[in-house]
Amino acid sequence: LTYRWCPKVREILNSELSAGKMFYSGAMEKLAKIFKRPSINLPEPSVIFDNLLVRMCHHRKLPCYDEKNCVKMPLAYRLLEYADWTIEHKYLATNSILMMQPFVYNSLLKKIFEATNKMASGKQDFDKFLLYFAHDSTLTPLMTLLGIPPKKWVPYASRLVIELWKEKESSNPADSVGFGPYYIRILFNGQGWTRKLPLPESSFALVKDLVKLRAFKNFLTTGKFREKDSFDKECGLS
């Protein structure tokens, strides 16, 4: 399957963030008043979050426009709360799934399945290790699409590992249908997250933290927004 960039993702994002913008508009208006500019010209909540948190963690003075106009601690906490809400709803919502789909399906999963097919045919000329560098704003949507949303803003220096495993000898012939006796293991910051996938127990291996590759693939290509037709319709591509 090949997924194109979703042109409606920004529209969907704004719709999903509208409730938070209304709820926290008072805090943003106070910030705009301090810095004497329209609230529409203020930075993104995540940028405000970074600025405030660095100052608070290092016991620095909060931002000021001049000596009389400064951010006070109650407003700072309210703005941090807004940024946290924004991150949660921006990267764990429908827009995240639609935003990450082209990368995941056209690159990441494609590489996994290419390696699987070559392994099954006895070939050795496949990528055995792939390393991608990304931001928290990329990692969180990726995990959301994979069905394992982190719930909270991912910590600094986080890492997501997707491993392809092959069983030496399959005791179950059914596992050899399609992709053979292959499994996926997912690690997040060194901890096993495979069992967090929203799949029935029959999808997982009896030992180790593994899920059947076929079940993993089926999960990622079925359901609302994940199926190609559903994705195209939601993004206005069909």
Summary of the structure (lengths in Angstrom):
residues: 238
radius of gyration: 22.0
end to end distance: 15.1
largest distance: 75.3
contacts: 649
relative contact order: 0.12
helix: 51%
strand: 9%
